[in-house]
Structure formats: structure tokens, C-alpha cells
Amino acid sequence: MKAIWTGSIGFGLVNIPIKMYSAVEESTLDLDMLDKNGHANIKFKRVNEHTGKEVPWENIVRAYMLNDKYVILDDKDFAKASPEKTDHIEIIQFVDEKEIDSTYFEAPYYLEPQKTGGRAYVLLRDALKKTAKAGVGTFVMRNREHVCIIKTIDDVLVLNRIRFAEEIRKTADLKIPTAKSKPAEVKMATSLINQLTKPFDPSKFKDDYSDKLLKVIRAKAKGKQVAYKPMKVVHSNTKDLMEQLKASLSGSGSTKRKAS
């Protein structure tokens, strides 16, 4: 793995030099975009709007429009905006991980200690395990500030970027029913939930969409047709809910293709 960020973690006066690695990789197929006529590959170019000529990466700068005039920025300008956060993650507080709503979670990263940070790394890891806490901090990556939590998975410290509160949309514009469920329906739905409840094992969930899409691609390459049966959403009446729940509990019916 290649480190995507190098810096340090600080909690109190303890400093831990670390390297950060992406904890995830894409499982989707890498599809190319082609011209429908002739199937030529589509290329994206960075073009000067005045000359129409392509601009190489080394000639591209970033800028901010202020008072109808561009202010050109370089890497030092971004560092000056928050030098203490550019290469450092300061743990501001500790929380119970369950306090943070999953809506806020973004991307996970593995943290690895640099040569001089081994003992401090192990200390933070073991302390987080013992207290069942997660550290909350901020840092800058790719010229943007992020808030994060640092927790443990097995013997590894894992940093998870989380969204700022202002990035979460409000729910006021959603059309949510105000009616209440009938007690008998709730009781039966609760029974169904309990019947389907078991320990979560992420290894049991696979990206089968990509596998199925690859089968379609291979079949099409051989000139074969793959059977296709579009899913139909059935809009059932509310009075059918009890029958659907009973069938679900008995295992005699499927609710996958139905929407109430």
C-alpha cells in the first residue's frame, strides 16, 4: 500500500508520527466511455477557454475570484491558512463511538506508526480499547479541512473522516406520513425483525452486481443474450400489510418486490 498522507497525531502532550493509507478499494468495474459512432475512446482535456488549446498540468494553478479579479494560490498559501492542521491531527476530545450518527461517516483510513512512533501508537490503541472510546480531531488533506474520529479495529488505529454538520441536509422538505401504525401491525413487524436479527458479519455481503455485470459483458462478447426480467414494484394497499407480515413470518412469501 502507498501512504496518502504523512503527519502526526497528538493527544495531550503525546505525539505519534504516522502514515495514513486508504482502507477501501473500489469493487466496481472500470468502464470506458466511447463515441457511439465508431466506438472511439472519449478523452477529457484541460482547455484554455480563450485559445482552445490544451493546458498541461504543470501550467495549471488554482485561484479564487475576489472582487471580479482572480487571486492565484499556491501550496504555501493553503498551508498558511492552517499550518498546525496541515501535517497534524490533534485529538480534541474523546467520545463513545455510538454517539456519532452513521450519517456523518465518510471514508476510513488505516494508520501506521512511523519508526519513532511505535510505543505511543500502541499506548493510544490500548487506551482506546480499554475505555471503548474514539478520539475526535481535525486535520487538513488535499487542501481541505476534515473532522475525523480515531478508533481501533483489532490492533490497528483507524481514522474515519466524518462530515461537518452543515453538510447534512435537513429533512423538513421530505413528505413523511404523519399517521401512526396499528399496534397489531407493530407487534407483528417487531416479531419479524426479531426473527431476522443475527450478528453482523460484513464478509457475508458481496458486490454481486459487478460480478453479474461482468457475466453480461462476457456473454455479449460471445454474441449471447442474458435473460432479463425487470423488477416490478407492487404498490399494495395498507390493508394488505398484515397478510404480508404473516406470510413473511411463516416464510411462505417474499416482500422483496413489494412496496407498501
N, C-alpha and C positions, 0 to 999 in steps of 0.2 A: 504493500500500500504506500501511496505517496502522501506525505503530510500536506494539508491545505492551509494550515495556519500554525505559526510557531510563536509562543509567548510564555506567559506565566499565569498561575492562579494565586491569589492572595486571600488568606483569611486570618484576620488579626495581623500579627507580625510574621506569620509563616508564609514563605514564598515558595512556589513549586514551579520550576521551569517545565513546560510541557509542549508536546506536539499534538496537533488535532488532525484526526482522519475522519473522512465521511464513513458513517456506519451503515449506509444503504447503497444499493446499486440498482439501476433500472432493470426491470424484467420485461419491458415492452420490446417489441420487435423494432429494429431500426429501418424504417421505411423511407424511401427516397421519393421526391416529388418530380414528376416528369411532365413534359408538354404532351397534352392529349394527342396532338398531331405529330407523329414521328417518334414520340417517346424520348425526346432529348432531355437530359438532366437539367433541372432548373438550378441556376446559380444566383446567389444573392451577392450584390456588390454594394460597396460603400461609395456612393457617387456624390460628387460636388454638385449642388443644385444649380450653380451658375454656369460651370463649364461642361457639366455632363460627364466628366472624366472620373475614373475610379481613383479613390484615395487609399494608399497603403496604411496599415495600422499605425506604423511609426509616425505618420503625419497627422494622426487624429488626436485632438485634445478635447477636454471637457470644459464646459463653460456654463455660466448662469446668466440669464437675461435680467439685468437690473437697470431700471430707468431707460428702457429701449436700447441698452447697449450691453454687449457680452463682456463678462468678466471671466478671463481664462484662468483655470485652476490646474495645479499640478499636484503630485503626490504629497509634497510637503505641506501644501495648503490643507489637505484633508487631515494630515497628522496634527497640524497646529490647532485644528478645531477641537480636538480632544486627545492630546498626546498621552495622557495617563490611561486611556482606554484602547489605544491603537495596538499595543502588544501585551495587554494585561487584562485579566478577568478578576475583578475584585468582588469577592462574595460579600454581599451587603447584609444578608440575613439568612436564617435557616427556617424551613417550613416543613410541615408534613406534606408529602408529595400529593396526597389525596385532596389537599386544599385547592389544587390548581385544576380547573376545569379542562377537560381534554380538548375543548375548542381552541385553546390557546397554543397547543403543541404544534411545532413545525417540524424541523429536521433534527435527527440525532447524530452525534459525533462521538467517536471514541477518543479518549485522552490517554496519552502515553507519556510517562515521565522522561525528561532528558537525563543525561548521565548523573548530574548533580542533584536531581530531584527525587530520587527513588524513595528515600526514607520519609520525606514529607508527603509524598504521594500516598504511600502505604498508610501513614498516620491519618490523613484526611479520609481515605477509603474506609478504614476500620472504624473511625469515629462515626461516619455517616451510617455504617451498617449497625453499630451498636445503638444509636439513637433513633434509627429509622427516619432520618431526616434527609432533606435535599437542600443544597445551597442555592441561593438566588443571587445572580450577579448581572453585570452588563459588560459588553465588550464591543469592539469595532472590527468588522470583517468586510472586505470589499467596499470600503468607504461608506459603510452604513452601520449605525449603532444597533445592537441587538440586546434583548434581555434574555436570560437563559437560566436554566436550573442545572445543577450538577448532582448526579445521583450515582448509585452503584448498581452494576449488573454483574453478578458473580464477583470476580476480583478486579473488575475494570471500572474506572471512573468514566461516566458517560455524561456528556453535555447535550442538553436538548434545547434548541432555540425555541422560545415561545413568543407569541405575538403580543404587541402592545394593546392595551385595552381599546384605544381609539381605532384599531384595525378591525375590530369585531363589529359587524353590522348589527343594528338594533332590530328587534323583532316586531316592532309596532306596526309595520306595514303588511305583515302576514295576516291572512284571513284564517284565523284559527276558530273552530267551533266553540261556542260557549256552553253548549249542552253538557250534562253530566251522564256518565254511563249508568246503566241499571245495576244495582247491587248483585243480582244473579249473574250477569254477564262478567262483572269484575271478578267474582268468585271463581267462575269457570276459566277466565283468562289467566288468573293467578295460578290455578292448578296446572294449566298448560305451560306456563313459564317455569313452574317448579319441576314439571316433568322433563323439560328440555334443559334444565340447568345442570352444568357439569364444569369441572375445572378447565380453564382456558389453556389450550395448547396451540400456540401460533404455528407450529410445524405442520399442523393438520390442514392449514389453509394454503392452497397453491394458486398461482396465477395461471389457471387453466385456460383463460381467454387467449393468451398468447400462443399456447400450445395448439388450441383449436384453430386459431387463425393460421398458424404455420401449416396445419394439415390441409386447410382450404387452399393455401398457396401452392403446396406440393401437388395437390390433386389437379388444380387448374393448370399447372405447368405441364401435366401429362394429358391435358385435354379432357379431364374427367369432371363431372358435376358432383357437388356435395349436396346432399339433401338439406333442404331449408324449410323449417316450419316456424313462421313468425309467432312470437308470443302475443297472445291476446289478453288484454286487461279486462276482466269482467267486473262491471260495476253492479254489485249486488245491493239489494235493499237492506236496510238496517235490521228488518225482522229476520233476515237470514243469519245474523251473527251467531245466535245460539246454536243453530244447526251446524254452522261452520266450526264452532268451538267444540261441539260434541264429536263431530267427525274427526277433528284434529286430535282430540284426547284419545279416541278409540283407535286412531291410526288408520281409519278407513277412507280418509280423504286427504287431499293436498290443498294447502292455501297459497301455494307459491304463485299461482297465476290469477289470484283474485285480489281485488281491492275494494274495500267497503266504502 
